[in-house]
């Protein structure tokens, strides 16, 4: 009751709330009548009153059961139940890249999802608090926790501890959290070990085969998440932590801070005797007992699993609590500029990709190359992917090559930093006024087709078709305004055609084959010449203009983009 009392139930369950209140009153009345009956020596009248109140309690319990009897689908995903997000939105893919998938889901309905998340977190954050991308990520994971009481409790204690420290000593608190963030590569390595152990555990069908993956699971969580989280918590409490501290020392330090609730939670899952037995290979499956022998201690498999997952939940809660505290105290500027490492850059990169609507299923960096897996592309999502790559390249400028694979058997999409820089230079200064993807995609696609081994003539045909489709499409879109003599519509169309010329010139450099290159250059000259002639023409004259683009479309459409099969990227 003490734990549940922290949370405010939704105001919509009035029937359930009244039934629960009736049951509570009936229970109190039954206790009162029992005491009265006992005091009166089980007098018949007193016994009748007790019997009556007990019957009323039973009836109240039945009403509550009826109120709560709506069918519950136990197979329903927590993300879908809490926020309306599908399993594909969040769970399909690796845990690290969930940041991109959650951000992509939010990009489709930011106001609606913010409202739902605020309603779920009234006990934790004020509804007036703006939700940043990072805070959405943390709170979404919290909302779907399979150990909600432990998770929310850890979050609130961490939030309060960090907030208290920010107000008492801002610089010291910033330094503690910054050091914790710098350990993110260690936490990522531990997380990957956790994932591998979990997969092995789930694949085992015999209890004896589950022992080692469970042992690995507990060891990697205790030596990874728990130790690193405990260090941060103890440092926030002002304790000095020796370098290369052992788990046994951590247990002693946590035990000395019994008054701190976070330390108590962490101490409950730090079991050095388990860790030592696992580390020294002093464990085995005792079939006769049906238990794991960790040294001399017999332990249930379920206890090992529950302790490991509970420890992971507490540590996740700490990370979320820090994020909540930092968001609530943003006016204090708690962030440090040096809180940057390879993992944080990767997370920031995934965040910006998701914010433009691009989900990511998996990511791996090898040297200066970034390998990604993304959902199957279509004509509508290809441009979203290219936009996401441009954003990501600005976050981590150390990446020299991007390789993207899809779920379907399609060519790998490879784009080098050289092409990305060309595209960024073309778009420089334009993002605030127009969406430049319609022409900066041309050199990117030409470069990627070259890397995929496409024939230069095919690459030329593709970029010509895409360019012509945009010019003709813009002309048709603006035709109504051009017909009534709107000069701004004329200027917009000519500007778009001029940008397409710039994109085609940049694409020709990557095609780099004489005949194909010449085809692109000829079209650019024709397009630029028509723009020059139309500059002095009245707006209605542009309704029938750009006939060369029409001819290119009739001859070559649909554009052949190898990463989307037979679909077209035409803007028609």
LUMZA-974610 format. One line per field, with one value per residue (C-alpha): residue number from 1; chain; x, y, z. Coordinates in nm, 3 decimals, padded with zeros to 5 digits. Layout:
// residues N
i <- NUM:... $
ch <- A:... $
c1 <- X:... $
c2 <- Y:... $
c3 <- Z:... $
//
This chain:
// residues 572
i <- 1:2:3:4:5:6:7:8:9:10:11:12:13:14:15:16:17:18:19:20:21:22:23:24:25:26:27:28:29:30:31:32:33:34:35:36:37:38:39:40:41:42:43:44:45:46:47:48:49:50:51:52:53:54:55:56:57:58:59:60:61:62:63:64:65:66:67:68:69:70:71:72:73:74:75:76:77:78:79:80:81:82:83:84:85:86:87:88:89:90:91:92:93:94:95:96:97:98:99:100:101:102:103:104:105:106:107:108:109:110:111:112:113:114:115:116:117:118:119:120:121:122:123:124:125:126:127:128:129:130:131:132:133:134:135:136:137:138:139:140:141:142:143:144:145:146:147:148:149:150:151:152:153:154:155:156:157:158:159:160:161:162:163:164:165:166:167:168:169:170:171:172:173:174:175:176:177:178:179:180:181:182:183:184:185:186:187:188:189:190:191:192:193:194:195:196:197:198:199:200:201:202:203:204:205:206:207:208:209:210:211:212:213:214:215:216:217:218:219:220:221:222:223:224:225:226:227:228:229:230:231:232:233:234:235:236:237:238:239:240:241:242:243:244:245:246:247:248:249:250:251:252:253:254:255:256:257:258:259:260:261:262:263:264:265:266:267:268:269:270:271:272:273:274:275:276:277:278:279:280:281:282:283:284:285:286:287:288:289:290:291:292:293:294:295:296:297:298:299:300:301:302:303:304:305:306:307:308:309:310:311:312:313:314:315:316:317:318:319:320:321:322:323:324:325:326:327:328:329:330:331:332:333:334:335:336:337:338:339:340:341:342:343:344:345:346:347:348:349:350:351:352:353:354:355:356:357:358:359:360:361:362:363:364:365:366:367:368:369:370:371:372:373:374:375:376:377:378:379:380:381:382:383:384:385:386:387:388:389:390:391:392:393:394:395:396:397:398:399:400:401:402:403:404:405:406:407:408:409:410:411:412:413:414:415:416:417:418:419:420:421:422:423:424:425:426:427:428:429:430:431:432:433:434:435:436:437:438:439:440:441:442:443:444:445:446:447:448:449:450:451:452:453:454:455:456:457:458:459:460:461:462:463:464:465:466:467:468:469:470:471:472:473:474:475:476:477:478:479:480:481:482:483:484:485:486:487:488:489:490:491:492:493:494:495:496:497:498:499:500:501:502:503:504:505:506:507:508:509:510:511:512:513:514:515:516:517:518:519:520:521:522:523:524:525:526:527:528:529:530:531:532:533:534:535:536:537:538:539:540:541:542:543:544:545:546:547:548:549:550:551:552:553:554:555:556:557:558:559:560:561:562:563:564:565:566:567:568:569:570:571:572 $
ch <- A:A:A:A:A:A:A:A:A:A:A:A:A:A:A:A:A:A:A:A:A:A:A:A:A:A:A:A:A:A:A:A:A:A:A:A:A:A:A:A:A:A:A:A:A:A:A:A:A:A:A:A:A:A:A:A:A:A:A:A:A:A:A:A:A:A:A:A:A:A:A:A:A:A:A:A:A:A:A:A:A:A:A:A:A:A:A:A:A:A:A:A:A:A:A:A:A:A:A:A:A:A:A:A:A:A:A:A:A:A:A:A:A:A:A:A:A:A:A:A:A:A:A:A:A:A:A:A:A:A:A:A:A:A:A:A:A:A:A:A:A:A:A:A:A:A:A:A:A:A:A:A:A:A:A:A:A:A:A:A:A:A:A:A:A:A:A:A:A:A:A:A:A:A:A:A:A:A:A:A:A:A:A:A:A:A:A:A:A:A:A:A:A:A:A:A:A:A:A:A:A:A:A:A:A:A:A:A:A:A:A:A:A:A:A:A:A:A:A:A:A:A:A:A:A:A:A:A:A:A:A:A:A:A:A:A:A:A:A:A:A:A:A:A:A:A:A:A:A:A:A:A:A:A:A:A:A:A:A:A:A:A:A:A:A:A:A:A:A:A:A:A:A:A:A:A:A:A:A:A:A:A:A:A:A:A:A:A:A:A:A:A:A:A:A:A:A:A:A:A:A:A:A:A:A:A:A:A:A:A:A:A:A:A:A:A:A:A:A:A:A:A:A:A:A:A:A:A:A:A:A:A:A:A:A:A:A:A:A:A:A:A:A:A:A:A:A:A:A:A:A:A:A:A:A:A:A:A:A:A:A:A:A:A:A:A:A:A:A:A:A:A:A:A:A:A:A:A:A:A:A:A:A:A:A:A:A:A:A:A:A:A:A:A:A:A:A:A:A:A:A:A:A:A:A:A:A:A:A:A:A:A:A:A:A:A:A:A:A:A:A:A:A:A:A:A:A:A:A:A:A:A:A:A:A:A:A:A:A:A:A:A:A:A:A:A:A:A:A:A:A:A:A:A:A:A:A:A:A:A:A:A:A:A:A:A:A:A:A:A:A:A:A:A:A:A:A:A:A:A:A:A:A:A:A:A:A:A:A:A:A:A:A:A:A:A:A:A:A:A:A:A:A:A:A:A:A:A:A:A:A:A:A:A:A:A:A:A:A:A:A:A:A:A:A:A:A:A:A:A:A:A:A:A:A:A:A:A:A:A:A:A:A:A:A:A:A:A:A:A:A:A:A:A:A:A:A:A:A:A:A:A:A:A:A:A:A:A:A:A:A:A $
c1 <- 00.000:00.287:00.429:00.099:-00.005:00.269:00.073:-00.240:-00.492:-00.651:-00.964:-01.161:-01.203:-01.485:-01.676:-01.366:-01.275:-01.618:-01.613:-01.268:-01.384:-01.690:-01.471:-01.233:-01.524:-01.674:-01.341:-01.305:-01.663:-01.604:-01.295:-01.490:-01.782:-01.546:-01.387:-01.733:-01.849:-01.542:-01.593:-01.953:-01.865:-02.001:-02.347:-02.608:-02.689:-02.322:-02.261:-02.548:-02.396:-02.058:-02.218:-02.408:-02.099:-01.904:-02.179:-02.169:-01.791:-01.838:-02.087:-01.847:-01.570:-01.798:-01.880:-01.509:-01.441:-01.719:-01.579:-01.235:-01.362:-01.288:-01.088:-00.712:-00.501:-00.191:-00.017:-00.070:00.256:00.311:00.406:00.079:-00.129:00.034:00.109:-00.058:00.277:00.300:00.559:00.717:00.747:00.965:01.069:01.163:01.538:01.823:01.784:02.038:01.854:01.519:01.605:01.560:01.242:01.079:01.173:01.033:00.707:00.691:00.751:00.415:00.213:00.419:00.129:-00.082:00.203:00.326:-00.023:-00.044:00.302:00.226:-00.089:00.111:00.373:00.171:00.337:00.681:00.669:00.449:00.227:00.379:00.728:00.826:00.932:01.265:01.363:01.585:01.316:01.060:01.297:01.351:00.988:00.864:01.089:00.969:00.603:00.646:00.858:00.766:00.858:00.679:00.682:01.056:01.125:00.917:01.048:01.409:01.329:01.176:01.459:01.719:01.532:01.516:01.882:02.013:01.787:01.899:02.263:02.216:02.077:02.342:02.654:02.594:02.953:03.023:02.697:02.768:03.111:02.972:02.712:02.962:03.197:02.904:02.822:03.186:03.143:02.870:03.102:03.143:02.766:02.709:02.958:02.781:02.445:02.568:02.684:02.342:02.167:02.383:02.326:01.951:01.931:02.116:01.892:01.575:01.699:01.775:01.500:01.656:01.703:02.064:02.137:01.993:02.241:02.540:02.352:02.177:02.513:02.652:02.344:02.383:02.759:02.739:02.458:02.622:02.971:02.835:02.515:02.501:02.863:02.862:02.526:02.636:02.953:02.749:02.498:02.770:02.959:02.643:02.621:02.974:03.156:03.506:03.527:03.865:03.983:03.904:03.663:03.541:03.179:03.245:03.364:03.059:02.837:03.007:02.975:02.607:02.543:02.693:02.433:02.125:01.929:01.944:01.665:01.862:02.154:01.913:01.764:02.106:02.240:01.954:02.075:02.453:02.548:02.928:02.904:02.706:02.948:03.255:03.114:03.035:03.372:03.565:03.352:03.225:02.868:02.674:02.322:02.210:01.943:01.840:01.752:01.644:01.862:02.183:02.475:02.665:02.955:02.785:02.459:02.159:01.963:01.645:01.678:01.386:01.558:01.871:01.666:01.448:01.748:01.932:01.631:01.545:01.902:01.876:01.545:01.691:01.984:01.755:01.547:01.854:01.933:01.573:01.572:01.884:01.719:01.402:01.597:01.807:01.493:01.317:01.623:01.725:01.748:02.052:02.225:02.338:02.496:02.870:03.007:03.260:02.993:03.074:03.204:03.149:02.835:02.674:02.746:02.584:02.277:02.256:02.287:02.003:01.795:01.820:01.753:01.438:01.325:01.299:01.098:01.364:01.356:01.674:01.684:02.054:02.376:02.743:03.048:03.367:03.648:03.518:03.241:02.885:02.677:02.301:01.997:01.673:01.318:01.249:01.249:00.977:00.954:00.809:01.072:01.388:01.401:01.340:01.644:01.865:01.748:01.829:02.178:02.252:02.143:02.341:02.657:02.648:02.631:02.931:03.169:03.421:03.219:03.366:03.126:02.766:02.645:02.274:02.108:01.739:01.545:01.476:01.746:01.836:02.170:02.360:02.322:02.672:02.733:03.071:03.132:03.248:02.899:02.734:02.951:02.858:02.489:02.533:02.713:02.429:02.172:02.370:02.152:01.833:01.692:01.504:01.319:01.272:01.322:01.634:01.609:01.447:01.777:02.047:01.924:02.048:02.424:02.361:02.170:02.421:02.708:02.527:02.443:02.809:02.908:02.647:02.810:02.531:02.608:02.674:02.404:02.145:02.256:02.226:01.878:01.768:01.883:01.745:01.409:01.398:01.501:01.250:00.973:01.031:01.036:00.721:00.554:00.623:00.491:00.167:00.133:00.165:-00.043:-00.348:-00.150:00.043:-00.286:-00.394:-00.057:00.098:00.458:00.559:00.451:00.662:00.962:00.915:00.904:01.212:01.399:01.315:01.434:01.757:01.820:01.757:02.026:02.270:02.184:02.230:02.571:02.682:02.540:02.729:03.060:02.979:02.851:03.190:03.140:03.167:02.849:02.628:02.787:02.718:02.348:02.313:02.501:02.284:01.968:02.112:02.191:01.840:01.680:01.897:01.829:01.455:01.478:01.664:01.405:01.109:01.251:01.090:00.777:00.440:00.341:00.071:00.340:00.500:00.197:00.312:00.685:00.959:00.853:01.201:01.128:00.800:00.988:01.243:00.960:00.772:01.088:01.242:00.977:00.958:01.298:01.502:01.620:01.773:01.701:01.325:01.273:01.044:00.884:00.925:01.043:00.871:00.696:00.393 $
c2 <- 00.000:00.234:00.181:00.203:00.514:00.705:00.687:00.874:00.652:00.786:00.991:00.786:00.477:00.618:00.288:00.099:00.372:00.368:-00.011:00.000:00.264:00.055:-00.249:-00.048:00.087:-00.262:-00.406:-00.138:-00.195:-00.570:-00.518:-00.278:-00.521:-00.812:-00.616:-00.521:-00.881:-01.003:-00.736:-00.844:-01.211:-01.307:-01.174:-01.282:-00.924:-00.837:-01.155:-01.068:-00.724:-00.885:-01.141:-00.863:-00.645:-00.948:-01.019:-00.655:-00.686:-00.991:-00.801:-00.505:-00.743:-00.889:-00.540:-00.458:-00.783:-00.700:-00.350:-00.493:-00.782:-00.623:-00.876:-00.824:-00.947:-01.084:-01.099:-00.728:-00.537:-00.287:-00.010:-00.059:-00.065:00.240:00.464:00.307:00.223:-00.101:-00.369:-00.283:00.080:00.001:-00.359:-00.464:-00.415:-00.382:-00.210:00.061:00.175:00.200:00.568:00.620:00.411:00.592:00.930:00.823:00.717:01.054:01.236:01.104:01.229:01.442:01.620:01.309:01.098:01.380:01.407:01.033:01.025:01.321:01.146:00.834:01.034:01.278:01.149:01.214:01.526:01.831:01.847:02.185:02.033:02.024:01.677:01.671:01.385:01.232:01.264:01.100:00.809:00.758:00.797:00.569:00.290:00.360:00.350:-00.002:-00.141:-00.496:-00.410:-00.076:-00.033:-00.091:00.116:00.419:00.403:00.408:00.695:00.912:00.848:00.924:01.237:01.365:01.282:01.452:01.756:01.796:01.781:02.021:02.280:02.219:02.199:02.240:02.198:01.885:01.726:01.810:01.653:01.332:01.285:01.379:01.105:00.865:00.957:00.902:00.541:00.483:00.273:00.035:00.029:-00.044:-00.329:-00.470:-00.430:-00.630:-00.904:-00.894:-00.935:-01.234:-01.402:-01.341:-01.493:-01.803:-01.834:-01.804:-02.064:-02.322:-02.578:-02.773:-02.614:-02.728:-02.548:-02.226:-02.206:-02.063:-01.795:-01.690:-01.678:-01.466:-01.246:-01.177:-01.121:-00.876:-00.677:-00.667:-00.586:-00.350:-00.162:-00.210:-00.122:00.186:00.306:00.250:00.452:00.746:00.724:00.703:00.994:01.203:01.122:01.254:00.922:00.878:00.571:00.399:00.328:-00.018:-00.076:-00.434:-00.544:-00.648:-00.297:-00.154:-00.378:-00.250:00.114:00.071:-00.099:00.198:00.428:00.247:00.571:00.637:00.452:00.411:00.257:00.019:-00.087:-00.144:-00.323:-00.574:-00.695:-00.676:-01.029:-01.068:-01.435:-01.503:-01.302:-01.471:-01.819:-01.734:-01.567:-01.864:-02.127:-02.255:-02.315:-02.607:-02.743:-02.978:-03.191:-03.367:-03.037:-02.862:-02.565:-02.389:-02.436:-02.106:-02.216:-02.368:-02.178:-02.340:-02.089:-02.119:-02.039:-01.799:-01.617:-01.565:-01.437:-01.209:-01.062:-00.991:-00.826:-00.632:-00.499:-00.396:-00.220:-00.020:00.094:00.194:00.385:00.578:00.683:00.795:00.982:01.175:01.269:01.383:01.591:01.754:01.837:01.983:02.192:02.294:02.659:02.560:02.433:02.105:01.967:01.977:02.035:01.752:01.487:01.341:01.002:00.754:00.611:00.950:01.059:00.739:00.799:01.162:01.042:00.793:01.064:01.306:01.028:00.935:01.296:01.321:00.999:00.735:00.423:00.216:-00.156:-00.204:-00.004:-00.088:00.127:-00.024:00.225:00.526:00.328:00.317:00.009:00.030:-00.184:-00.003:-00.114:-00.178:00.143:00.269:00.565:00.768:00.675:00.694:01.070:01.044:00.816:01.058:01.346:01.139:01.061:01.430:01.505:01.213:01.310:01.650:01.488:01.258:01.409:01.130:00.887:00.855:00.599:00.495:00.147:00.074:-00.262:-00.341:-00.645:-00.742:-00.872:-00.543:-00.379:-00.219:00.158:00.307:00.680:00.835:01.153:01.324:01.297:01.399:01.709:01.800:01.769:01.977:02.249:02.260:02.293:02.543:02.834:02.692:02.471:02.757:02.858:02.544:02.170:02.118:01.736:01.747:01.849:01.748:01.389:01.385:01.370:01.136:00.887:00.914:00.848:00.556:00.399:00.421:00.250:-00.020:-00.095:00.045:00.126:00.499:00.528:00.385:00.628:00.919:00.811:00.781:01.128:01.284:01.121:01.237:01.591:01.614:01.476:01.747:02.033:01.909:01.837:02.187:02.340:02.143:02.222:02.596:02.602:02.756:03.050:03.094:03.115:03.421:03.592:03.530:03.650:03.469:03.138:03.210:03.296:02.977:02.759:02.918:02.892:02.521:02.460:02.648:02.430:02.119:02.237:02.270:01.921:01.772:01.934:01.787:01.445:01.453:01.460:01.127:00.965:01.041:00.859:01.064:00.975:00.963:01.278:01.456:01.359:01.520:01.832:01.873:01.856:02.109:02.349:02.313:02.361:02.662:02.818:02.780:02.942:03.237:03.279:03.247:03.506:03.784:03.593:03.651:03.387:03.223:03.139:02.900:02.670:02.510:02.549:02.293:02.058:01.893:01.769:01.621:01.439:01.294:01.166:01.006:00.834:00.714:00.702:00.538:00.614:00.301:00.331:-00.007:00.021:00.043:-00.227:-00.128:00.163:00.516:00.827:01.060:01.362:01.345 $
c3 <- 00.000:00.078:-00.270:-00.455:-00.262:-00.448:-00.770:-00.865:-01.044:-01.362:-01.308:-01.561:-01.341:-01.125:-01.110:-01.001:-00.754:-00.586:-00.563:-00.403:-00.154:-00.064:-00.003:00.219:00.427:00.457:00.569:00.840:00.954:00.975:01.192:01.417:01.450:01.525:01.810:01.940:01.920:02.107:02.377:02.429:02.469:02.127:02.211:01.953:01.851:01.813:01.617:01.382:01.320:01.243:01.012:00.832:00.781:00.656:00.399:00.292:00.252:00.032:-00.181:-00.209:-00.317:-00.584:-00.714:-00.735:-00.919:-01.163:-01.216:-01.289:-01.498:-01.835:-02.036:-02.032:-02.320:-02.153:-02.490:-02.548:-02.562:-02.283:-02.525:-02.713:-02.395:-02.237:-02.535:-02.835:-02.998:-03.190:-03.126:-03.462:-03.352:-03.052:-02.998:-03.352:-03.353:-03.105:-02.770:-02.849:-03.161:-02.982:-02.943:-03.318:-03.330:-03.037:-03.185:-03.524:-03.360:-03.184:-03.512:-03.636:-03.338:-03.097:-02.926:-02.877:-02.742:-02.516:-02.371:-02.306:-02.150:-01.924:-01.801:-01.718:-01.525:-01.314:-00.999:-01.150:-01.366:-01.393:-01.701:-01.788:-01.827:-02.197:-02.307:-02.486:-02.712:-02.445:-02.178:-02.406:-02.457:-02.085:-01.982:-02.259:-02.133:-01.779:-01.884:-02.023:-01.738:-01.637:-01.274:-01.244:-00.865:-00.838:-01.150:-01.046:-00.693:-00.819:-01.057:-00.785:-00.539:-00.808:-00.918:-00.562:-00.487:-00.800:-00.754:-00.394:-00.499:-00.792:-00.553:-00.287:-00.508:-00.879:-00.997:-00.795:-00.909:-01.271:-01.237:-01.082:-01.355:-01.626:-01.503:-01.504:-01.865:-01.963:-01.851:-02.111:-02.334:-02.038:-01.985:-02.355:-02.345:-02.037:-02.211:-02.511:-02.272:-02.106:-02.442:-02.536:-02.199:-02.223:-02.570:-02.453:-02.147:-02.354:-02.601:-02.327:-02.269:-01.981:-01.639:-01.617:-01.946:-01.805:-01.518:-01.704:-01.901:-01.578:-01.400:-01.683:-01.669:-01.298:-01.325:-01.614:-01.449:-01.107:-01.237:-01.502:-01.431:-01.053:-00.983:-01.208:-01.075:-00.714:-00.772:-00.901:-00.614:-00.349:-00.504:-00.499:-00.129:-00.084:-00.048:-00.189:-00.411:-00.452:-00.807:-00.945:-00.659:-00.610:-00.577:-00.215:-00.131:-00.308:-00.092:00.224:00.119:00.030:00.362:00.545:00.381:00.515:00.548:00.173:-00.010:-00.335:-00.147:00.026:-00.308:-00.461:-00.155:-00.178:-00.519:-00.462:-00.357:-00.362:-00.267:-00.587:-00.796:-00.643:-00.697:-01.059:-01.123:-00.977:-01.157:-00.824:-00.937:-01.081:-01.125:-00.848:-01.016:-00.695:-00.527:-00.846:-00.750:-00.849:-00.613:-00.587:-00.373:-00.069:-00.123:-00.293:-00.501:-00.705:-01.076:-01.047:-00.763:-00.974:-01.265:-01.053:-00.868:-01.194:-01.361:-01.047:-01.038:-01.403:-01.333:-01.042:-01.255:-01.542:-01.288:-01.177:-01.537:-01.588:-01.257:-01.360:-01.691:-01.513:-01.260:-01.531:-01.731:-01.426:-01.337:-01.687:-01.579:-01.372:-01.689:-01.531:-01.849:-01.916:-02.264:-02.227:-02.165:-02.506:-02.612:-02.890:-02.731:-02.659:-03.016:-03.142:-02.925:-03.042:-03.401:-03.353:-03.188:-03.481:-03.732:-03.545:-03.516:-03.895:-03.901:-03.976:-03.754:-03.718:-03.638:-03.566:-03.567:-03.545:-03.586:-03.726:-03.731:-03.923:-04.099:-03.966:-04.047:-04.005:-04.066:-04.146:-04.235:-04.602:-04.802:-05.032:-05.264:-04.978:-04.718:-04.931:-04.899:-04.524:-04.499:-04.692:-04.473:-04.164:-04.295:-04.349:-03.992:-03.852:-04.040:-03.872:-03.528:-03.579:-03.831:-03.778:-03.991:-04.341:-04.483:-04.417:-04.514:-04.480:-04.518:-04.535:-04.422:-04.783:-05.016:-05.176:-05.255:-04.969:-04.978:-04.934:-04.912:-04.837:-04.642:-04.962:-05.114:-04.790:-04.773:-05.131:-05.038:-04.722:-04.918:-05.170:-04.891:-04.685:-04.575:-04.727:-04.449:-04.288:-04.607:-04.821:-04.800:-05.015:-05.028:-05.371:-05.531:-05.281:-05.311:-05.672:-05.598:-05.303:-05.520:-05.805:-05.564:-05.395:-05.733:-05.832:-05.505:-05.574:-05.912:-06.127:-06.490:-06.535:-06.802:-06.560:-06.288:-06.529:-06.636:-06.271:-06.162:-06.482:-06.423:-06.058:-06.153:-06.436:-06.216:-05.958:-06.210:-06.385:-06.053:-05.919:-06.240:-06.211:-05.838:-05.901:-06.222:-06.055:-05.916:-06.240:-06.431:-06.230:-06.279:-05.935:-05.955:-05.627:-05.782:-06.089:-05.872:-05.667:-05.978:-06.136:-05.806:-05.781:-06.137:-06.061:-05.755:-05.963:-06.206:-05.915:-05.791:-06.139:-06.182:-05.851:-05.949:-06.282:-06.093:-05.927:-06.248:-06.407:-06.736:-07.050:-07.237:-06.929:-06.791:-07.118:-07.107:-06.766:-06.871:-07.182:-06.973:-06.728:-07.015:-07.158:-06.814:-06.730:-07.070:-07.027:-06.681:-06.835:-07.108:-06.869:-06.628:-06.836:-06.935:-06.766:-06.507:-06.728:-06.984:-06.735:-06.729:-07.056:-06.988:-06.919:-07.200:-07.202:-06.851:-06.976:-07.255:-07.010:-06.792:-07.080:-07.196:-06.868:-06.593:-06.348:-06.201:-06.125:-05.764:-05.671:-05.297:-05.342:-05.602:-05.883:-05.700:-05.824:-05.643:-05.890:-05.747:-05.973 $
//
